[in-house]
Amino acid sequence: MNKQLGTLRKLDPRQFRTDGARDLAPWLAMTTNLSLLGDEIGLPGLEIVGPEHPVGDFRADIVARATGSNDLVIIENQLERTDHDHLGKLLTCASGLNAKYVVWLSPEIRDEHRRALDWLNEVTLPSIAFFGVKLELLQIDGSFPAPLFTLDCKPNTWAKRVKASIEEGEVTELELRQFEFWSGFVDFCRSQNSFLKLPKPQYRYWYDIAVGNASYCISLTAITTKEKIFCAIYIDAGSQAGSKAGFDSLLAERAAIESTLGPLDWQRLDDKRACRIVQSRTGNIGLTNSWPGLFALAKGESGILSSRLLSPYSKDRTPGTGPGQRHTVGDFSCQNIPS
């Protein structure tokens, strides 16, 4: 069979966006484009706060919020190569809004500015991250131009955290190991071209994965003392009735779900707002030689559960997520997961 290949062309973004601040910002603030940028910097599901957001006498090109938190993301964009004026504006707006994540988007990031971002990542607190992102437009034959975001500069979060732990004693050895494990899991999934939307790892024993539906998420938990890895569907529709309805709709498919994953622990938790459905496996993240197997296991089970929640009928049955109604699911606590 003959397969015809198209011709890939790189286009000048200035052909389509003539004024960086007034033209590029509204385009970048569109949900699809903002999502692509968030995926590239490890913050999937960015939520727009507003373009041209006022900061004193200045305006930030775009202000967004990281999913599952109130952490602000400042995005400064330009259609020319990076310059000192935009660097100053970036820092002014970031400090004025106390942003946790700072993104500089440009078709060309100068070496001097890349070094400046690297230096800022080295000397600032571990909770602050600076990113340099290259913007390109690609076209195949006569197709519509498509944006390509490429991460050109990013924080060495592991190095920053180790430095902080040494200097301030604020991070335990276990937390460092948990962060390294989840970071390895993310790298493994990306190397396997996983469809999972993987957020930036944190220094804690759980890791949440969004499924495109605010009432549900996949929660991975590593309990070192029990030598267990848990993969769970966590359901929180913002109300007890909504969460129980979502749980019951999945419970109706229990036979089909367990035929793929095996027996699960179905925790309706009638005295709580949220519910969860838990799969437990033996696993000790203290043994680094076991990590590849644990990564594959967690990726496989997360993929199956996510596919189940992302199926067309699961979106139809979603409880309590009408227009304008969003619920935070990330950063919840799962201390009472049984062994």
C-alpha positions as CSV (number, residue, x, y, z in Angstrom):
1,M,0.0,0.0,0.0
2,N,1.3,3.4,-1.0
3,K,1.1,6.0,1.8
4,Q,1.5,9.6,0.7
5,L,3.2,12.0,3.0
6,G,2.6,15.7,3.2
7,T,5.2,18.5,3.3
8,L,5.7,20.1,6.7
9,R,6.4,23.9,6.7
10,K,7.3,26.2,9.5
11,L,5.5,29.6,9.3
12,D,6.2,33.0,10.8
13,P,3.7,33.6,13.6
14,R,3.8,37.3,12.7
15,Q,1.9,36.4,9.5
16,F,-1.2,35.6,11.6
17,R,-0.8,37.7,14.8
18,T,0.3,41.2,14.1
19,D,0.4,42.7,17.6
20,G,1.8,40.5,20.3
21,A,0.0,42.0,23.3
22,R,-3.4,42.9,21.8
23,D,-3.6,40.1,19.2
24,L,-1.7,37.1,20.5
25,A,-3.0,37.2,24.1
26,P,-6.8,36.6,23.2
27,W,-5.8,33.8,20.9
28,L,-3.6,32.2,23.5
29,A,-6.3,32.6,26.1
30,M,-8.6,30.3,24.1
31,T,-9.2,27.0,25.9
32,T,-7.5,24.8,23.3
33,N,-4.4,26.8,23.0
34,L,-4.0,27.4,26.7
35,S,-4.4,23.7,27.3
36,L,-1.6,22.9,24.8
37,L,0.7,25.4,26.5
38,G,-0.2,23.9,30.0
39,D,0.5,20.4,28.8
40,E,4.0,21.5,27.6
41,I,5.0,23.1,30.9
42,G,3.5,20.3,33.0
43,L,0.4,22.2,34.2
44,P,-2.5,20.5,32.3
45,G,-5.9,22.0,32.4
46,L,-4.9,25.7,33.0
47,E,-7.9,27.9,33.8
48,I,-8.0,31.4,32.3
49,V,-8.4,34.2,34.8
50,G,-8.1,36.9,32.1
51,P,-6.1,38.4,29.3
52,E,-4.7,41.9,29.7
53,H,-5.1,41.5,33.5
54,P,-4.4,44.8,35.4
55,V,-1.4,44.8,37.8
56,G,-1.2,48.3,39.2
57,D,-0.4,50.6,36.3
58,F,0.6,47.7,34.1
59,R,-1.2,44.8,32.5
60,A,-0.2,41.1,32.4
61,D,-0.7,39.6,28.9
62,I,-2.5,36.5,30.4
63,V,-3.2,35.4,34.0
64,A,-4.3,31.8,34.5
65,R,-4.8,29.5,37.4
66,A,-3.3,26.0,37.9
67,T,-6.0,23.3,38.1
68,G,-6.8,22.2,41.6
69,S,-5.2,25.2,43.3
70,N,-5.3,28.9,43.6
71,D,-1.7,29.2,42.3
72,L,-1.5,31.9,39.6
73,V,0.3,31.6,36.3
74,I,1.7,34.7,34.5
75,I,2.2,34.4,30.8
76,E,4.1,37.1,28.9
77,N,4.0,36.7,25.1
78,Q,5.7,38.4,22.2
79,L,6.1,37.8,18.5
80,E,9.6,39.1,18.3
81,R,12.7,37.6,19.9
82,T,12.8,38.2,23.7
83,D,13.9,41.6,24.9
84,H,14.7,43.4,28.2
85,D,11.4,45.4,28.3
86,H,9.4,42.2,28.3
87,L,11.6,40.6,31.0
88,G,11.0,43.6,33.2
89,K,7.3,43.5,32.6
90,L,7.3,39.8,33.3
91,L,8.9,40.2,36.7
92,T,6.8,43.2,37.6
93,C,3.5,41.4,36.9
94,A,4.7,38.2,38.6
95,S,5.7,40.0,41.8
96,G,2.5,42.2,41.8
97,L,0.3,39.1,41.7
98,N,2.5,36.8,43.7
99,A,2.5,34.3,40.9
100,K,3.9,30.8,41.4
101,Y,4.5,30.1,37.7
102,V,6.0,32.5,35.2
103,V,5.9,31.8,31.5
104,W,7.7,33.8,28.7
105,L,6.5,32.9,25.3
106,S,8.4,33.9,22.1
107,P,9.4,32.6,18.7
108,E,13.0,33.1,19.8
109,I,14.5,33.2,23.3
110,R,17.9,34.9,23.4
111,D,20.7,33.1,25.1
112,E,21.1,36.0,27.6
113,H,17.4,35.7,28.6
114,R,17.6,31.9,28.8
115,R,20.4,32.3,31.3
116,A,18.4,34.9,33.2
117,L,15.5,32.4,33.5
118,D,17.9,29.7,34.6
119,W,19.4,32.0,37.2
120,L,15.9,33.0,38.5
121,N,15.1,29.3,38.9
122,E,18.3,28.7,40.8
123,V,17.9,31.5,43.3
124,T,14.2,31.7,44.0
125,L,12.1,29.5,46.3
126,P,11.3,25.9,45.2
127,S,7.6,26.9,44.9
128,I,8.4,29.4,42.2
129,A,9.0,28.3,38.6
130,F,10.1,30.2,35.5
131,F,9.6,28.8,32.0
132,G,10.8,29.9,28.5
133,V,8.6,28.5,25.7
134,K,9.2,28.8,22.0
135,L,6.2,29.4,19.8
136,E,6.1,28.0,16.2
137,L,3.4,27.6,13.6
138,L,3.3,24.4,11.5
139,Q,1.5,23.6,8.3
140,I,1.1,20.4,6.3
141,D,0.5,21.2,2.7
142,G,-2.5,23.5,2.7
143,S,-3.8,22.7,6.2
144,F,-4.7,25.3,8.7
145,P,-1.6,26.5,10.7
146,A,-1.2,24.7,14.0
147,P,0.7,26.0,17.1
148,L,3.6,24.2,18.5
149,F,4.9,25.0,22.0
150,T,8.4,23.8,22.8
151,L,9.8,24.1,26.3
152,D,13.2,25.9,26.0
153,C,13.9,26.7,29.7
154,K,12.5,25.1,32.8
155,P,13.3,24.9,36.5
156,N,15.4,22.0,37.9
157,T,12.7,21.4,40.6
158,W,14.5,18.4,42.0
159,A,17.7,20.4,42.5
160,K,15.9,23.3,44.0
161,R,14.0,21.1,46.5
162,V,17.1,19.3,47.6
163,K,18.8,22.6,48.2
164,A,15.9,23.9,50.2
165,S,15.8,20.7,52.3
166,I,19.4,21.1,53.1
167,E,19.2,24.7,54.0
168,E,15.9,24.9,55.7
169,G,15.1,21.3,56.7
170,E,11.6,21.7,55.3
171,V,11.4,18.5,53.3
172,T,11.9,15.0,54.7
173,E,13.8,12.2,53.0
174,L,10.5,10.4,52.4
175,E,9.0,13.4,50.7
176,L,12.0,13.6,48.4
177,R,11.6,9.9,47.6
178,Q,7.9,10.4,46.8
179,F,8.7,13.3,44.5
180,E,11.4,11.3,42.7
181,F,9.0,8.4,42.3
182,W,6.1,10.5,40.8
183,S,8.6,12.3,38.6
184,G,9.8,9.0,37.3
185,F,6.2,7.9,36.7
186,V,5.5,11.0,34.6
187,D,8.7,10.4,32.6
188,F,7.7,6.8,32.0
189,C,4.2,7.7,30.8
190,R,5.5,10.3,28.4
191,S,8.1,7.9,27.0
192,Q,5.2,5.5,26.3
193,N,3.2,8.3,24.6
194,S,0.4,8.0,27.2
195,F,-2.8,9.9,26.7
196,L,-3.0,10.7,30.4
197,K,-3.0,14.4,31.4
198,L,-0.1,14.4,33.8
199,P,0.3,17.3,36.2
200,K,3.6,18.5,37.8
201,P,4.7,16.1,40.6
202,Q,4.5,17.3,44.2
203,Y,6.3,16.2,47.4
204,R,3.5,14.0,48.8
205,Y,2.3,10.4,48.8
206,W,-0.5,10.9,46.3
207,Y,-0.7,11.9,42.7
208,D,-4.0,13.0,41.0
209,I,-4.8,12.8,37.3
210,A,-7.6,14.8,35.8
211,V,-9.9,13.0,33.4
212,G,-11.6,15.9,31.7
213,N,-14.5,15.8,34.1
214,A,-14.4,17.9,37.2
215,S,-16.5,15.5,39.3
216,Y,-14.0,12.6,38.9
217,C,-10.2,12.1,39.0
218,I,-7.8,9.2,39.2
219,S,-5.8,9.2,42.4
220,L,-2.6,7.2,42.8
221,T,-1.3,6.7,46.3
222,A,1.9,5.2,47.6
223,I,1.8,4.1,51.2
224,T,5.3,3.2,52.2
225,T,4.5,1.8,55.6
226,K,2.0,-0.6,54.1
227,E,4.1,-1.3,51.0
228,K,1.0,-0.6,48.9
229,I,0.2,1.3,45.7
230,F,-3.4,2.3,45.4
231,C,-5.2,3.4,42.2
232,A,-8.6,4.9,42.8
233,I,-11.4,6.7,41.2
234,Y,-12.2,9.7,43.4
235,I,-15.7,11.2,43.0
236,D,-16.6,14.6,44.4
237,A,-19.4,16.4,42.5
238,G,-19.6,19.3,45.0
239,S,-22.6,17.8,46.9
240,Q,-23.2,14.5,48.7
241,A,-26.2,13.7,46.5
242,G,-24.3,14.3,43.3
243,S,-21.3,12.3,44.4
244,K,-23.5,9.3,45.4
245,A,-25.3,9.5,42.1
246,G,-22.0,9.4,40.2
247,F,-20.8,6.4,42.4
248,D,-24.0,4.5,41.8
249,S,-23.8,5.0,38.0
250,L,-20.4,3.3,38.1
251,L,-21.6,0.7,40.5
252,A,-24.2,-0.4,37.9
253,E,-21.2,-1.3,35.7
254,R,-19.3,-3.1,38.4
255,A,-19.2,-6.5,36.6
256,A,-17.8,-4.9,33.4
257,I,-15.2,-2.8,35.3
258,E,-14.0,-5.7,37.5
259,S,-13.8,-8.0,34.6
260,T,-10.9,-5.8,33.4
261,L,-9.3,-4.7,36.7
262,G,-10.3,-7.5,39.0
263,P,-12.0,-7.0,42.4
264,L,-12.2,-3.4,43.6
265,D,-13.0,-1.9,47.0
266,W,-16.2,0.1,46.4
267,Q,-16.4,2.8,49.1
268,R,-19.7,4.8,48.9
269,L,-18.9,6.5,52.2
270,D,-22.6,7.5,53.0
271,D,-21.5,9.8,55.8
272,K,-19.1,11.7,53.6
273,R,-19.5,14.0,50.6
274,A,-17.1,12.2,48.3
275,C,-16.8,8.5,47.3
276,R,-14.0,6.3,46.0
277,I,-13.4,3.1,44.2
278,V,-10.0,1.6,45.1
279,Q,-7.6,-1.0,43.6
280,S,-4.6,-1.9,45.7
281,R,-1.4,-3.6,44.7
282,T,1.7,-4.6,46.6
283,G,4.5,-2.1,46.0
284,N,7.3,-0.4,47.9
285,I,8.7,2.8,46.5
286,G,11.7,2.4,48.8
287,L,13.0,-0.2,46.4
288,T,14.0,1.7,43.3
289,N,14.7,-1.4,41.3
290,S,10.9,-2.1,41.5
291,W,9.9,1.3,40.0
292,P,9.7,0.3,36.3
293,G,7.2,-2.4,37.2
294,L,5.2,-0.1,39.4
295,F,5.2,2.6,36.8
296,A,3.8,0.2,34.2
297,L,1.2,-1.1,36.6
298,A,0.0,2.4,37.6
299,K,0.0,3.6,34.0
300,G,-2.0,0.6,32.9
301,E,-4.7,0.9,35.6
302,S,-4.9,4.6,35.4
303,G,-5.4,4.3,31.6
304,I,-8.2,1.8,32.0
305,L,-10.0,3.8,34.7
306,S,-9.6,7.1,32.8
307,S,-10.9,5.5,29.6
308,R,-13.9,4.3,31.5
309,L,-14.6,7.8,32.8
310,L,-14.0,9.5,29.4
311,S,-16.4,7.3,27.5
312,P,-19.3,9.2,26.0
313,Y,-21.9,7.9,28.4
314,S,-19.8,8.7,31.5
315,K,-19.9,12.4,30.5
316,D,-23.7,12.3,30.1
317,R,-24.1,10.9,33.6
318,T,-21.8,13.3,35.3
319,P,-23.4,14.7,38.4
320,G,-23.5,18.4,39.3
321,T,-21.3,19.8,36.5
322,G,-23.6,22.0,34.6
323,P,-22.5,25.2,32.8
324,G,-20.5,27.5,35.0
325,Q,-20.3,24.9,37.8
326,R,-16.7,23.7,38.5
327,H,-15.5,21.8,41.5
328,T,-11.9,21.4,42.8
329,V,-11.0,17.7,43.0
330,G,-7.2,18.0,43.3
331,D,-5.2,18.2,46.6
332,F,-7.7,16.1,48.5
333,S,-6.6,13.7,51.3
334,C,-6.9,9.9,51.2
335,Q,-5.5,9.1,54.6
336,N,-8.1,6.4,55.3
337,I,-7.5,4.1,52.3
338,P,-7.5,0.6,53.8
339,S,-4.8,-2.0,53.1
